[in-house]
Amino acid sequence: MSDLKTTPLTELHESLGAKMVPFAGYSMPVQYPLGIMKEHTHTREKAGLFDVSHMGQVILRGESYEAVANAFEKLVPMDVLGLSEGRQRYGLFTNDAGGIEDDLMFANRGDHLFVVVNAACKDADIARMKAALEPEISVEPVTDRALVALQGPAAEAALEALVPGVAAMKFMDVATLDYAGAELWISRSGYTGEDGYEISVPEAVAAQFASALLEQPDVEAIGLGARDSLRLEGGLCLYGHDIDTETRPFEAALGWAIQKVRRPDGDRAGGFPGADAVFADLGGNAPRKRVGLKPEGRAPMREGVVLYAAAEGGAPIGTITSGGFGPTVGGPVAMGYVTAEHAALETQIFGELRGKRVPVTVAKLPFVAANFKR
């Protein structure tokens, strides 16, 4: 573990008895003494605190927000220019083949764009932005701040007790608020399907702030294990698993993230890498589709399980990309890709487990309905 990077909260995790594991080059907590199942349930019922400081925080600045937005739209198929100040949006970096290089969040913070990217793609994403945007737009990695997520129905009350003003925020709002003289950059968002917040906090007060949240009666520390089962039940993609450089947005059922203004016939149609390949999938033309999957019985089907149309014979029709036990669902859940003709809800297909084909039903995503405060 010695060559792994640490976060500003590593000592806190260790003091809480976390089991630390390598993840995206960092030493990260996979679980605490509470255990993954209870951590998952606690987040759904009360509030969970996650360390996501390994993710990349980046500020893009230019002559104006308009200049930054126009430049950033050359990298993503999203409407950046039309994003209101104090609002955040989900985005994708695409490549020339229309594949997804990373998924991200970006926020209009008035005079600049604040971007949060995945840990494993951080260096490549920063290099991509620098190559495409500089010198007109400055790309500034933020290296002196932690990032935490507070998720669950009790998140609002717990955070409002420490940072008055957050209760008034709606889903995907961003705000800058004060805590102990430090500036917090807060968004009402997260990756669990629950209401909650992501909070960028200066390194100097990160442990103090996290400890104060954990002192709130309904807040528990939650590790990567429960983070994964929560986002899986929420039907949310994990980069490098459910989406990657060879997955196009409409195949991944992420077409909703491409606003009308960037689509064919929109005022700013295309202009991002791989636009023609991405648009070729419009109108149901994607050859495969990401779907929810419910295996029969109790045995989870995990990433890599091959899917077939029939109980015997035939060529594979797809693969599971994420799977496990869904504590809230009370049974195994999975996501994966199947050919378009097998993607309809309630279609029965088969997954090969230990040499035996087990029935799997194509199911509606998310498995657990989102609880966002809109």
C-alpha positions in Angstrom: 0.0 0.0 0.0 3.1 2.3 0.4 3.1 3.6 -3.2 -0.6 4.5 -3.0 -1.8 8.1 -2.7 -3.8 9.1 0.3 -6.6 11.5 0.8 -6.9 14.3 3.5 -9.2 11.9 5.4 -7.0 8.8 5.4 -6.1 9.1 9.1 -9.8 9.6 10.0 -10.8 6.4 8.1 -8.1 4.4 9.9 -9.2 5.8 13.3 -12.8 4.6 12.4 -11.5 1.1 11.8 -11.9 1.2 8.0 -10.6 -1.7 5.9 -8.4 0.1 3.3 -7.9 -1.2 -0.2 -6.2 0.1 -3.4 -8.6 1.9 -5.7 -7.6 4.1 -8.7 -4.1 4.5 -7.3 -5.4 5.6 -3.9 -5.7 3.9 -0.5 -9.5 4.0 0.1 -12.0 2.6 2.6 -14.0 -0.3 1.2 -15.9 -0.8 4.4 -16.1 0.1 8.1 -16.9 -2.1 11.1 -20.6 -1.6 10.4 -20.2 -3.7 7.2 -21.3 -3.2 3.6 -24.9 -4.4 4.0 -25.6 -2.2 7.0 -23.8 0.8 5.5 -25.9 0.4 2.3 -29.2 0.3 4.4 -28.1 3.2 6.6 -27.5 5.4 3.6 -31.0 4.5 2.1 -32.7 5.1 5.5 -30.6 7.9 7.1 -27.4 9.4 5.8 -24.0 8.2 4.8 -20.7 10.1 4.4 -18.3 9.0 1.6 -14.8 10.2 0.9 -14.5 10.9 -2.8 -11.4 13.0 -2.6 -9.6 10.7 -5.1 -11.8 12.2 -7.9 -10.4 15.1 -10.0 -11.5 18.6 -9.3 -10.7 21.1 -12.1 -11.5 24.8 -12.7 -11.7 26.2 -16.2 -11.3 29.9 -16.7 -11.4 32.2 -19.7 -12.5 35.7 -20.7 -16.1 34.9 -19.7 -18.3 32.0 -18.9 -19.5 32.1 -22.5 -15.9 31.7 -23.8 -15.3 28.7 -21.5 -18.7 27.1 -22.3 -18.1 27.4 -26.1 -14.7 25.9 -25.8 -15.8 23.0 -23.5 -18.6 22.1 -25.9 -15.9 21.0 -28.4 -15.2 18.2 -25.9 -18.6 17.2 -24.7 -22.1 16.7 -26.4 -23.8 18.6 -23.6 -25.4 22.1 -23.5 -22.8 24.0 -21.5 -23.6 27.5 -22.7 -27.3 27.1 -21.7 -26.4 26.0 -18.1 -27.6 28.7 -15.6 -25.3 30.1 -13.0 -25.5 28.1 -9.8 -26.4 24.9 -11.7 -24.6 21.6 -12.4 -25.0 19.1 -15.3 -23.9 15.5 -16.0 -21.5 15.2 -19.0 -19.4 12.8 -21.1 -16.1 13.2 -22.8 -16.3 11.4 -26.2 -13.6 10.2 -28.6 -13.5 10.2 -32.4 -15.4 6.9 -32.6 -18.2 8.3 -30.4 -16.9 6.2 -27.4 -17.0 7.5 -23.8 -13.6 8.6 -22.5 -15.1 9.5 -19.1 -18.3 10.7 -17.4 -18.2 13.9 -15.3 -20.0 16.7 -13.6 -19.7 20.3 -14.6 -21.1 23.4 -12.9 -21.5 27.1 -13.9 -20.0 29.0 -11.0 -20.4 32.4 -12.6 -16.9 33.4 -13.8 -15.7 29.8 -14.3 -16.7 26.2 -14.9 -16.0 23.7 -12.1 -15.5 20.1 -13.4 -15.3 16.8 -11.4 -13.9 13.8 -13.2 -13.3 10.2 -12.2 -10.2 9.2 -10.3 -8.9 6.6 -12.8 -9.3 9.0 -15.7 -8.1 12.2 -13.9 -4.7 12.5 -15.5 -5.9 11.7 -19.0 -8.9 14.1 -18.6 -6.7 17.0 -17.5 -4.3 16.3 -20.3 -7.2 16.2 -22.8 -8.6 19.5 -21.5 -5.2 21.2 -21.5 -4.5 20.1 -25.1 -7.9 21.2 -26.4 -8.5 24.4 -24.4 -5.2 26.1 -23.5 -4.0 28.8 -23.8 -7.3 30.6 -24.3 -8.9 28.7 -21.4 -6.8 27.9 -18.3 -7.2 24.4 -16.9 -6.5 24.5 -13.2 -6.4 21.2 -11.3 -7.6 21.7 -7.7 -5.1 19.9 -5.4 -5.7 21.4 -2.0 -9.2 20.3 -1.3 -11.0 17.1 -0.2 -14.3 16.0 -1.7 -17.0 14.3 0.3 -20.5 13.1 -0.4 -23.3 13.1 2.1 -26.1 10.9 0.9 -29.5 9.8 2.1 -32.8 11.2 3.4 -31.3 12.6 6.6 -28.5 14.4 4.6 -30.3 17.7 4.4 -30.9 18.0 8.2 -27.4 16.9 9.1 -25.6 19.3 6.7 -28.0 22.2 7.5 -27.1 21.9 11.2 -23.4 22.7 10.2 -23.9 24.8 7.1 -27.1 26.9 7.2 -28.6 27.5 3.7 -28.1 24.1 2.1 -31.7 23.0 2.8 -32.9 25.6 0.3 -30.9 24.0 -2.5 -32.6 21.8 -5.2 -31.2 18.8 -7.1 -28.2 19.9 -9.2 -27.9 23.4 -7.6 -24.4 24.5 -6.6 -23.5 27.1 -4.0 -20.5 28.4 -2.1 -21.1 28.5 1.7 -19.0 29.0 4.8 -17.9 26.5 7.4 -15.5 27.5 10.2 -14.2 30.3 8.1 -13.5 28.0 5.2 -15.2 28.2 1.8 -17.3 25.0 0.9 -18.2 24.4 -2.7 -21.5 22.4 -2.5 -23.7 20.7 -5.0 -27.0 19.0 -4.3 -26.1 15.8 -6.1 -24.4 12.4 -5.6 -24.2 8.9 -7.0 -26.4 6.8 -4.9 -29.9 7.6 -6.2 -30.6 9.3 -2.8 -30.9 13.0 -2.0 -27.7 14.4 -0.8 -24.7 16.7 -1.4 -21.2 16.6 -2.7 -19.0 19.0 -0.8 -15.5 20.3 -1.8 -13.7 21.3 1.3 -10.3 22.9 1.9 -7.8 20.2 3.0 -7.0 22.1 6.2 -10.5 21.7 7.6 -11.5 18.5 5.8 -11.0 16.1 8.8 -12.7 18.6 11.2 -15.7 19.0 8.9 -16.1 15.2 8.2 -15.8 14.5 12.0 -18.5 17.1 12.7 -20.8 15.4 10.2 -20.1 12.0 11.7 -21.1 13.4 15.1 -24.6 14.1 13.8 -26.9 11.3 15.1 -28.0 10.0 11.7 -24.6 10.0 9.9 -22.3 7.0 9.4 -19.1 6.6 7.4 -19.7 4.6 4.3 -17.1 2.8 2.2 -16.6 1.9 -1.5 -18.4 -1.4 -1.2 -21.8 0.1 -0.3 -21.2 3.0 -2.7 -21.1 0.4 -5.5 -24.2 -1.5 -4.4 -26.1 1.8 -4.0 -25.2 3.1 -7.4 -26.0 -0.3 -9.0 -29.5 -0.3 -7.5 -29.8 3.3 -8.7 -29.0 2.2 -12.3 -25.9 4.4 -12.4 -22.9 3.6 -14.6 -19.4 3.0 -13.2 -16.8 4.2 -15.6 -14.5 1.4 -16.8 -17.2 -1.2 -16.2 -20.6 -0.1 -17.6 -19.2 2.6 -19.9 -15.8 2.8 -21.6 -14.0 4.1 -24.7 -15.9 1.6 -26.8 -19.3 2.4 -25.5 -21.4 5.1 -27.2 -23.9 7.3 -25.3 -27.1 5.9 -26.8 -26.0 2.3 -26.4 -25.3 3.2 -22.7 -28.9 4.6 -22.3 -27.3 8.0 -21.6 -29.0 9.8 -24.5 -31.0 11.8 -22.0 -27.7 13.7 -21.2 -27.4 15.1 -24.7 -29.6 18.2 -24.8 -31.7 19.0 -27.9 -29.5 22.1 -28.8 -26.5 19.7 -29.4 -28.4 17.2 -31.5 -29.0 17.2 -35.3 -31.2 20.3 -36.1 -30.2 21.9 -32.8 -28.7 25.4 -32.8 -25.2 24.1 -31.9 -25.5 20.5 -33.3 -22.4 18.3 -33.1 -19.0 19.9 -33.0 -17.8 17.4 -30.4 -15.5 14.3 -31.0 -17.3 11.4 -32.7 -20.6 13.3 -33.3 -21.4 11.4 -36.5 -20.9 8.0 -34.8 -23.0 9.2 -31.7 -25.9 10.5 -33.9 -25.9 7.3 -36.0 -27.4 5.6 -33.0 -30.3 8.0 -32.8 -33.9 6.7 -33.4 -33.2 3.3 -31.8 -30.4 2.4 -34.2 -27.9 1.5 -31.5 -27.0 -2.2 -32.1 -26.9 -3.0 -28.3 -28.3 -1.4 -25.2 -27.5 -1.2 -21.5 -30.3 -2.8 -19.5 -31.2 -3.7 -16.0 -31.1 -7.5 -15.3 -32.6 -9.6 -12.6 -31.1 -13.0 -12.2 -33.5 -15.8 -11.0 -32.7 -17.2 -7.5 -30.3 -15.8 -4.9 -26.9 -16.1 -6.6 -25.5 -12.8 -7.8 -24.2 -12.5 -11.4 -21.2 -10.4 -11.6 -19.2 -8.5 -14.2 -18.1 -10.7 -17.1 -21.0 -13.2 -17.0 -21.9 -14.0 -20.6 -25.6 -13.7 -21.7 -27.5 -16.0 -24.1 -30.9 -15.9 -25.7 -31.6 -19.6 -25.0 -31.1 -22.1 -22.3 -28.9 -24.1 -24.6 -26.8 -23.4 -27.7 -26.6 -20.2 -29.7 -24.0 -17.3 -29.8 -23.7 -14.9 -26.9 -26.0 -11.9 -27.0 -24.3 -9.8 -24.4 -22.4 -9.5 -21.1 -23.0 -8.3 -17.6 -20.9 -5.2 -16.7 -21.9 -4.7 -13.1 -23.7 -7.1 -10.7 -24.1 -8.1 -7.1 -26.6 -8.4 -4.3 -29.0 -5.5 -4.0 -29.7 -5.1 -0.2 -32.7 -2.8 -0.8 -34.1 -4.9 -3.6 -33.5 -8.0 -1.5 -32.0 -10.1 -4.3 -29.4 -10.1 -7.1 -29.3 -7.2 -9.5 -27.1 -6.5 -12.5 -26.6 -4.2 -15.5 -25.2 -5.2 -18.9 -25.4 -4.9 -22.6 -27.6 -7.0 -24.8 -28.4 -6.9 -28.6 -31.2 -4.5 -29.4 -33.7 -7.3 -30.2 -33.3 -8.7 -26.6 -33.4 -5.3 -24.8 -37.2 -5.0 -24.2 -38.4 -5.1 -20.6 -39.5 -8.5 -19.3 -37.4 -10.4 -22.0 -36.1 -13.6 -20.5 -32.5 -14.4 -21.3 -29.8 -16.6 -19.7 -26.6 -15.9 -17.9 -23.9 -18.6 -17.7 -22.9 -19.2 -14.1 -20.3 -21.9 -13.4 -21.0 -23.7 -16.7 -24.8 -23.6 -16.2 -27.3 -21.2 -17.8 -29.5 -19.4 -15.3 -32.6 -17.4 -16.3 -32.3 -13.6 -16.2 -35.1 -11.1 -16.9 -34.5 -7.7 -18.5 -35.7 -5.2 -15.8 -36.5 -1.5 -15.6 -33.8 0.8 -14.3 -33.3 2.1 -11.7 -34.0 -0.9 -9.4 -34.6 1.6 -6.5 -36.4 4.8 -7.4 -34.4 8.0 -7.1 -35.2 10.3 -4.1 -33.8 13.6 -5.5 -35.2 16.9 -4.2 -36.3 18.6 -7.4 
